[in-house]
């Protein structure tokens, strides 16, 4: 049975100090179900990426309770797909070496790492030349390399930070489908942040709408579209109606003072 509270964020408080101190989260709480794709939607600067950094242990300077499957998050236990594939991949490493970088740090020999990379892209059904360098691939293919690297350790949770924002419109649709196909195949629990409402509606089971700073949850809504996300049609009347409804919620969230 799927855990309704697989990821729990309870009374999270996060501040940035300095010359211009900033309160990002104030008593912020959210629960995410196991196996669902949960999108976090909000305006620029409301702390969406900070939330992912906390879940991945990149940022540990906060107060409150954060649990994944009843345990505090640990470094390396979640996959992280970053927004800018251009800076997250190492240009001097081949595709295969980028994918298996974690294993290089663990001292795994090159021939074993090559075997791991080949088995992974076969499992994910991604067509990549492991001997090429990142600059020899399109932007969409580079993002797939980044995804393969994020899934190399077989995590149960995948964090995605604006994963499609750096892609042009045509490539965006193609890569969205490829990434969703992989997520559904592996039955991952996904937390994706975005300020693109179309991406959120197309990809998610639920969307949580955030307020402006100090950030709190304004509303969480089920997407109410075909549960098989690969069959969703962004050009359909049904999708347009959901978009209109959620756009109103988003506007109300940004105007709300909690």
C-alpha positions in Angstrom: 0.0 0.0 0.0 1.3 3.4 -0.9 2.4 5.7 1.9 0.2 8.8 2.0 2.9 10.6 4.0 6.0 9.4 2.2 7.6 12.8 2.2 6.7 15.0 5.2 7.7 18.6 5.7 6.4 19.9 9.1 6.7 23.4 10.4 9.7 24.2 8.2 11.4 27.6 8.9 14.2 28.8 6.7 15.9 32.2 6.8 18.8 33.7 4.9 20.9 36.1 7.0 23.2 38.9 5.9 22.9 42.5 5.1 19.4 41.9 3.8 17.9 39.1 5.9 15.1 37.1 4.3 12.4 34.9 5.8 11.8 32.2 3.1 9.6 29.6 4.9 7.6 30.3 8.0 5.8 27.3 9.6 5.7 25.6 6.2 4.1 22.1 6.1 3.4 19.7 3.2 2.9 15.9 2.8 3.6 14.0 -0.5 2.2 10.6 -1.3 4.5 7.7 -2.4 4.6 7.2 -6.1 3.0 10.5 -7.1 4.4 13.3 -9.1 3.9 16.4 -7.0 4.5 19.8 -8.5 5.3 22.9 -6.5 4.1 26.0 -8.3 4.9 29.5 -7.3 6.4 32.8 -8.4 10.1 33.4 -8.8 11.9 33.9 -5.6 9.4 32.1 -3.3 11.8 29.4 -2.3 10.9 26.5 -4.6 14.5 25.6 -5.4 15.4 26.1 -1.7 12.9 23.4 -0.8 14.5 20.9 -3.2 17.9 21.8 -1.7 16.6 21.0 1.7 15.1 17.6 0.6 18.4 16.7 -1.0 20.6 17.8 2.0 22.3 20.5 -0.1 20.9 22.9 2.5 20.8 21.7 6.1 20.4 25.1 7.8 16.8 25.1 8.7 14.4 24.5 11.6 11.5 22.0 11.5 10.9 18.3 10.5 11.8 16.9 7.1 11.3 13.2 6.5 11.5 10.8 3.5 10.0 7.4 4.3 10.1 8.2 8.0 13.8 9.0 7.9 15.7 12.4 7.7 17.0 12.8 4.1 20.6 11.8 3.5 23.1 12.9 0.9 22.9 10.7 -2.1 19.6 9.0 -1.3 17.5 11.1 -3.8 18.1 11.9 -7.5 18.3 15.5 -8.5 17.6 16.8 -12.0 18.8 20.4 -12.2 17.4 23.2 -14.4 20.5 24.0 -16.4 21.9 20.8 -18.0 24.6 23.0 -19.6 26.3 23.7 -16.3 25.4 20.5 -14.4 27.3 18.2 -16.9 31.1 18.2 -17.0 32.2 19.1 -20.5 35.6 17.3 -20.2 33.9 14.0 -19.3 32.2 11.7 -21.8 28.4 11.0 -21.6 29.1 7.6 -19.9 31.5 9.2 -17.3 29.0 11.9 -16.5 26.3 9.3 -15.9 28.5 7.2 -13.6 30.4 10.0 -11.9 29.3 8.9 -8.4 30.9 5.5 -9.0 34.1 7.1 -10.0 34.2 8.9 -6.7 33.6 5.5 -5.0 36.7 4.1 -6.8 34.8 1.8 -9.2 37.0 0.9 -12.2 36.4 2.3 -15.6 35.2 -0.9 -17.2 32.7 -1.5 -14.5 31.4 2.0 -14.8 31.0 1.5 -18.5 28.9 -1.6 -17.9 26.7 0.2 -15.3 26.1 3.1 -17.8 25.2 0.7 -20.7 22.8 -1.3 -18.5 21.2 1.9 -17.2 20.5 3.5 -20.5 19.1 0.2 -21.7 16.8 0.0 -18.8 15.7 3.6 -19.3 15.3 3.1 -23.0 17.5 6.1 -23.8 19.5 6.1 -27.1 22.9 7.7 -26.2 26.4 7.3 -27.4 28.3 6.9 -24.2 31.7 7.9 -25.8 30.6 11.3 -27.0 30.9 14.5 -24.9 28.0 16.7 -23.7 28.6 19.4 -26.3 28.0 16.8 -29.1 24.4 16.3 -28.0 21.2 18.5 -28.3 19.9 20.2 -25.3 17.2 17.6 -24.8 19.7 14.8 -25.0 21.9 16.6 -22.4 18.9 16.7 -20.1 18.4 12.9 -20.6 22.1 12.4 -19.7 21.5 14.4 -16.5 18.4 12.3 -15.8 20.4 9.1 -16.2 23.0 10.4 -13.8 20.3 11.3 -11.3 18.9 7.8 -11.5 22.2 6.0 -11.5 22.0 5.0 -7.8 18.4 3.8 -8.2 16.8 6.3 -5.9 13.1 6.1 -4.9 12.7 9.9 -5.0 13.5 12.2 -7.9 13.7 16.0 -7.4 13.3 18.1 -10.6 14.1 21.8 -10.6 12.5 23.5 -13.7 13.6 20.5 -15.8 12.2 21.8 -19.1 12.7 25.6 -18.8 15.9 25.6 -20.8 14.4 23.8 -23.8 12.7 25.2 -26.8 9.0 24.5 -27.3 9.4 21.5 -29.7 12.1 19.8 -27.7 10.2 20.6 -24.5 7.2 18.4 -25.5 9.4 15.6 -26.6 11.6 15.5 -23.5 8.6 15.9 -21.2 7.2 12.7 -22.6 10.5 10.8 -22.5 11.1 11.8 -18.8 7.5 11.0 -17.8 7.8 7.6 -19.5 10.8 6.8 -17.4 9.2 8.1 -14.2 6.1 6.0 -14.7 8.2 2.9 -15.6 10.3 3.2 -12.4 7.3 4.2 -10.2 9.3 7.1 -8.7 8.1 9.6 -6.2 8.8 12.9 -7.8 8.9 16.5 -6.5 9.1 19.0 -9.3 9.2 22.7 -8.9 8.2 25.1 -11.7 6.7 28.5 -12.5 5.3 27.1 -15.8 1.7 26.0 -15.2 1.5 23.9 -18.4 4.5 21.8 -17.3 2.9 21.3 -13.9 -0.5 20.3 -15.2 0.9 18.0 -17.9 3.3 16.2 -15.5 1.6 16.0 -12.1 -0.8 14.1 -10.0 -1.1 17.1 -7.6 0.0 20.7 -7.6 0.7 22.7 -4.5 0.4 26.5 -5.0 2.7 28.7 -2.9 2.3 32.2 -1.7 4.9 35.0 -1.9 7.5 35.3 0.9 7.3 34.3 3.6 6.2 31.2 1.7 3.3 29.0 2.8 1.0 26.5 1.1 -2.0 28.3 -0.3 -3.7 25.3 -1.9 -3.1 21.8 -3.1 -5.1 20.5 -6.0 -5.4 17.1 -7.8 -4.8 17.6 -11.5 -8.0 15.6 -12.4 -6.8 14.6 -15.9 -5.9 11.2 -17.3 -3.8 9.3 -14.8 -1.6 8.1 -17.7 0.2 11.4 -18.2 1.5 10.4 -21.6 -2.1 10.4 -22.9 -2.7 14.0 -21.8 -3.3 16.5 -24.6 -2.2 20.1 -23.9 -4.4 21.2 -26.9 -7.6 19.7 -25.6 -10.5 21.6 -24.1 -10.2 19.6 -20.9 -6.6 20.7 -20.5 -7.6 24.3 -21.2 -10.3 24.3 -18.6 -7.9 22.9 -15.9 -5.4 25.6 -17.0 -8.0 28.4 -16.5 -9.0 27.1 -13.1 -5.5 26.7 -11.8 -4.4 30.1 -13.2 -7.0 31.7 -11.0 -5.8 29.8 -8.0 -2.2 30.8 -8.8 -3.2 34.5 -9.0 -5.1 34.3 -5.7 -2.1 32.6 -4.1 0.2 35.4 -5.1 -2.2 38.1 -3.9 -2.7 36.3 -0.6 -1.1 37.5 2.6 -1.0 34.6 5.2 
